Amino acid sequence: MLLRHYSVGAWRRLWAALVADVGYKDGEADRTAEELRDWLAQQAPDANVRRVLDDLPPLKNAAGQLLPVERQLLTQGADAPMTNVLLLMVGALRSREGHLPGDVRAVFLGRQRRWAEFLDPTWVDGLIDDYADRPVRDLAARLVDDMLAQSRRVALAKLRTDPATGGLKIFSRLHLRNERYFKTGDEGDSDIGTRIPQLGSLAAQLGLFAVRDNCHTVTAEGRRILETNP
């Protein structure tokens, strides 16, 4: 769950940065889809996707323990859009068979189905396979298209009739008019709360943690289940 949280946060920051680059309807900074694709593509390194994947830090050590690659990337600055693209790529790699233990992978993906959902790590992994030998800028442009399409799907799913006017009300901050995007407000880029206290309480109830002097310590059973060293 915590590993998946990195991918969710990366999408949120990437989307917020894209919307921040769009102007309001009465201004002059509205954008075409092509301009938004260029916005991210121009920040991509001059390399192909396979080369960037090879340059990522290892996801595991020699003993098979997971390494904090996501935290290493975030030290480069979460405000940089390409940092978040790299986080999405790491999430895609972790989604592959054998990269996470069975139960951990199931929770990481958040589903029991065998096919990808829009923008989930297996979706990104499919894009990596498709774009492996193409420039990273091409993948970046595709991610922009996917974000715009997802925004449209979410907006249509939330479409409601406005009782005051009888017209349709779209709950979205990004709108399309005459093939140009404009915004009615910025999107939040903060991480969704993981509710660590509640997580710790549940883990204590399951016997993974013991609480002593208001501190959580891992129990012997917790070390066995979590496969950590004593």
C-alpha positions in Angstrom: 0.0 0.0 0.0 2.8 2.4 0.9 4.7 1.6 -2.3 1.6 2.3 -4.4 1.2 5.6 -2.6 4.4 6.8 -4.4 2.8 6.2 -7.8 -0.5 7.9 -6.8 1.5 11.0 -5.5 3.5 11.1 -8.7 0.4 11.3 -10.8 -1.1 14.0 -8.6 2.0 16.2 -8.8 2.4 15.6 -12.5 -1.2 16.5 -13.2 -1.1 19.6 -10.9 2.0 20.8 -12.7 0.3 20.3 -16.1 -2.8 22.3 -15.0 -0.5 25.0 -13.5 0.9 25.5 -17.0 -2.6 26.3 -18.4 -4.1 29.7 -18.2 -7.7 30.8 -17.4 -10.3 31.2 -20.1 -10.1 35.0 -20.1 -6.3 35.0 -20.4 -3.8 34.2 -23.1 -2.2 31.1 -21.7 -4.8 28.5 -22.8 -3.0 25.5 -24.4 -3.6 23.0 -27.1 -3.0 19.3 -26.5 0.1 19.6 -28.6 1.5 22.4 -26.5 0.9 20.4 -23.3 2.6 17.4 -24.8 5.6 19.6 -25.7 5.6 21.1 -22.1 6.5 17.7 -20.6 8.4 16.3 -23.6 10.9 19.2 -23.6 11.8 18.4 -20.0 12.7 14.8 -20.8 16.3 13.6 -21.0 17.9 13.0 -24.4 17.8 9.2 -24.2 15.5 6.3 -25.0 13.3 4.7 -22.4 15.5 1.6 -22.1 18.5 3.7 -21.2 16.7 5.6 -18.5 15.4 2.3 -17.0 19.0 1.0 -16.9 20.1 4.1 -15.1 17.6 3.7 -12.3 18.9 2.6 -8.9 18.4 -1.2 -8.1 15.0 -2.0 -6.7 16.4 -4.8 -4.5 19.7 -5.7 -2.8 21.5 -9.0 -3.1 19.4 -10.5 -0.4 16.2 -9.7 -2.2 15.1 -6.9 0.2 13.4 -3.9 -1.3 15.4 -0.7 -1.6 14.0 2.8 -1.1 14.3 3.9 -4.7 11.3 6.1 -4.5 12.7 8.0 -1.6 16.0 8.4 -3.4 14.2 9.9 -6.4 12.2 12.3 -4.3 15.4 13.8 -2.9 16.0 15.1 -6.4 12.9 17.3 -6.0 9.3 16.2 -6.2 8.4 19.5 -8.0 10.4 18.4 -11.1 7.9 16.8 -13.5 10.5 14.2 -14.7 11.1 13.0 -11.2 7.5 12.0 -11.1 7.8 10.3 -14.5 10.7 8.3 -13.0 8.5 7.4 -10.0 5.8 6.1 -12.3 8.4 4.0 -14.1 9.7 2.5 -10.8 6.1 1.7 -9.9 5.7 -0.1 -13.2 8.8 -2.1 -12.6 7.6 -3.1 -9.2 4.3 -4.3 -10.7 6.1 -7.1 -12.7 5.9 -10.7 -11.7 8.7 -11.6 -9.3 9.5 -8.1 -8.2 7.2 -8.2 -5.2 6.1 -11.2 -3.1 2.7 -12.5 -4.1 0.5 -11.0 -1.4 2.5 -7.7 -1.4 2.1 -7.4 -5.2 -1.7 -8.1 -4.9 -2.0 -5.2 -2.4 0.3 -3.0 -4.5 -1.9 -3.4 -7.5 -5.0 -3.1 -5.5 -7.0 -5.6 -7.4 -7.4 -9.3 -8.2 -8.0 -8.8 -11.9 -5.3 -9.7 -14.4 -5.6 -6.7 -16.7 -4.5 -3.1 -16.3 -6.7 -0.2 -15.2 -6.3 3.3 -16.4 -3.0 4.8 -15.2 -2.2 2.0 -12.7 1.4 0.6 -12.5 0.6 -2.2 -15.0 -0.8 0.4 -17.4 2.5 2.3 -17.2 4.4 -1.0 -17.6 2.6 -1.6 -20.8 3.7 1.8 -22.0 7.3 1.1 -21.1 7.2 -2.0 -23.2 5.7 -0.1 -26.1 8.2 2.8 -25.9 11.3 0.9 -24.7 13.4 1.8 -27.8 11.8 5.3 -28.3 12.9 8.6 -26.9 11.7 9.4 -23.4 10.1 12.6 -24.8 7.7 10.3 -26.8 6.7 8.5 -23.6 6.3 11.9 -21.8 4.0 13.1 -24.5 1.9 9.9 -24.3 1.6 10.4 -20.5 0.1 13.8 -21.1 -2.4 12.3 -23.5 -3.3 9.7 -20.9 -3.8 12.3 -18.2 -6.0 14.5 -20.4 -8.1 11.4 -21.4 -8.5 10.4 -17.8 -9.5 13.9 -16.8 -12.2 13.7 -19.4 -13.4 10.3 -18.2 -13.6 11.5 -14.6 -15.4 14.7 -15.6 -18.0 12.8 -17.6 -18.5 10.4 -14.7 -19.2 13.3 -12.4 -21.5 15.1 -14.8 -24.7 16.3 -13.1 -27.7 18.4 -13.9 -27.6 21.9 -12.3 -31.0 22.4 -10.7 -30.5 26.2 -10.8 -30.1 26.4 -14.6 -31.3 23.0 -15.9 -28.0 22.7 -17.7 -25.2 20.2 -17.2 -22.6 20.9 -14.6 -19.1 19.5 -15.1 -16.9 19.1 -12.0 -13.5 19.8 -13.5 -10.9 22.5 -13.2 -9.6 21.8 -16.8 -11.9 22.5 -19.7 -11.7 22.2 -23.5 -13.0 24.9 -25.9 -12.3 25.1 -29.6 -9.5 22.6 -29.2 -7.8 24.7 -26.5 -7.6 23.9 -22.8 -8.2 26.5 -20.1 -8.6 26.1 -16.3 -11.0 27.4 -13.7 -8.5 26.7 -10.9 -5.3 24.9 -9.9 -5.2 21.3 -8.8 -3.7 20.2 -5.5 -0.4 18.4 -5.5 -0.2 17.2 -2.0 0.0 13.5 -1.2 -3.1 11.7 -0.1 -2.8 11.0 3.6 -1.7 7.4 4.4 -3.3 7.7 7.9 -0.2 6.3 9.6 -1.7 6.2 13.1 -4.7 4.1 11.9 -2.3 1.9 10.0 -0.2 1.4 13.1 -3.3 0.6 15.2 -4.5 -2.0 12.7 -1.1 -3.6 12.6 -1.0 -3.8 16.4 -4.4 -5.5 16.4 -3.0 -8.0 13.9 0.0 -8.7 16.1 2.6 -7.2 13.7 3.4 -4.4 16.2 3.5 -4.1 19.9 3.1 -0.7 21.6 5.4 0.2 24.4 5.8 3.6 25.8 3.7 5.0 23.0 6.1 3.5 20.4 5.4 0.8 17.9 7.9 -2.1 17.8 7.8 -5.0 15.4 7.0 -8.3 17.1 8.6 -11.6 16.4 5.5 -12.7 14.5 5.6 -9.4 12.6 9.2 -10.0 11.6 8.2 -13.4 10.3 5.3 -12.2 8.3 7.0 -9.1 7.0 10.2 -11.1 6.2 12.5 -8.6 8.0 15.7 -9.4 9.8 15.5 -9.9 13.6 
